[in-house]
């Protein structure tokens, strides 16, 4: 290795791979048998494969639709199917997972414990979030939520009921954003850390340690095309955000809406902001799925000092009833979510 590259690495004092970071943390983890480290390794391997194909998507026949309508009633995109396949394969091969829940599968995917796993982890995932943006080169992501079944429960007996736990029971959560660079961001309840993929060495490297979101920001992410379907309290909040106030540096707010929840969430967590997908006449339960979109991001934002609610209640305290249930979502900087609540309750107008 040349002197200059040694010097370069020396400068990167924190030059730490995802695996090195996990192993360092492993001792703090109750069940530090190494199985969690291996599970996160499996997720990162699948993310690298999806990233590889994503970067060449226009050259491969992976744009467009599969023609299959998934359990959400959406026509599945080829990249949805590809990402789903890669994550399911990696989790099966890895042997640390006993049950998988995916946006692309109506039922939970059991893992045949006899041959494939004696793992105690349940992974719920949105293999590719932001489907509407895949074919047009706009950043998309993968979201995952991890639960653990009780030690005394044999893995092969794990069922969907074992997955339907409130978000407060998550042992870890994270996402991968396939944007200008590819990042994997996760929490195990001990802060939020981000790793950037260095394609030259194929490693996720620690780039964002202990992420904290500002108490307040200037960014509002909502599909304002639904404005007329919002209830009056929310309209009042949006109008208030857009007002000029010389004493308030955060108003008028900036509207930023990519249409990929992962990307909007990531930006807002880093810069300060609020993402909202409320209930509307068309979507009385909201659009986003509780178990593999709202819960994992709620765990992350709370660990970063933010808030996530359904407009009234903490997202992570919602008792789930089904794998694909939806929820209204207000998530981001704490002062902005609290302010939205005040308008929703009509305390502000
Ligand atoms: P999927 O793409 O995984 O179905 O996720 C839902 C989603 O695309 C979010 O990523 C995004 O924030 C939202 O729906 C966009 O919805 P809309 O087009 O109604 O604003």
Boltz pocket constraint, residues with backbone or C-beta under 6 A from the ligand:
constraints:
  - pocket:
      binder: B
      contacts: [[A, 103], [A, 126], [A, 128], [A, 129], [A, 130], [A, 131], [A, 132], [A, 223], [A, 259], [A, 260], [A, 261], [A, 262], [A, 287], [A, 288]]
      max_distance: 6.0
